[in-house]
Amino acid sequence: MSRIVWKGPFIDEKIYYNIIEKKNTLICSRNLIITPNLIGLNLFVHNGKNLLKIKIIEDMIGHKFGEFSFTKKKFSFKKKKK
């Protein structure tokens, strides 16, 4: 579900200032929107269990951090031994 246009993007000022000053590269809030001033940074996004390293590129602008940190593993069937 997207955010209402008149409210604008969700940006937590404390987290953004820490990212820009490079004091804190850990992001636990997956609903933050990626802005153009974050291009080229390497950040760690928490997916509930692990920290995933993500490099921000131009194609990610306007998306949320949660879209790039998957919370579930891909399922694959195991082969039976004969």
N, C-alpha and C positions, 0 to 999 in steps of 0.2 A: 504494500500500500504506500503510495507516495504522499509526501507532505503537501499541505494546501499551499497554493502559490502565494497568497498574500502573507503567509507566515514567514516565507523565505526558508533557506536551508538551515539545518540544525548544525550549529557550530558551538562547541564548548570552548570558551575563551581560554580557560586555564590550560587545557590540553594543547591547544594550538600554540600558545605562547611557549610552552615547554618544548614542543616539537621544533619550532623555529629557532629557539635558543640552543637546541640540541642538548638540553639537560636530561630529557626523558624521551626515549625512542620507543617506549612500550605503550601500546594502545589497548585498553580493555573495553572501551566503548566502541562497539561495531557499527553503531548507527550514525557516526560522524560522516559528513560528506567531504569528499576529496576536493580541494581547491587548487587553483593554478600555482600558488606559492609553495606547494609541497612537491613539485616535480623534481625528480632526481634523488629524493631522499630514500634511504633504506629504513623501514620501520618494522617493528615486531607487533603483530596483531594476535590477541589472545582468542582462541576458538573454543574455550571452555575447558580444554585439557592441556594443550600445548601452545607454544608461541611459534607463529609462522612468520618467516622473514619475507617482506614484500617490498619490492622496489617500485616506486610510483613513476608511471609514465604518462604521457599526454592523453592516451586513450581512456585513462581511468577517471578523468575529471568529470565531476557530477555524479559519480557512483558513490556508494557507501563502502567503508572498509570491510563490512561483513560479507560483501559479495565476493571477496577475494580470499577469505579464510573459511574454508569448508569445515563443517562440524561433524560430518559423517564420512566414513570411509566407503570406498567403492566395494561392492559385494562381488565376489567371484566364487563359482562353484569349485569344489575340490574334486580332483580326479580320484576314482576308486582304484585301489590296487588289486591286481588279479592274482 
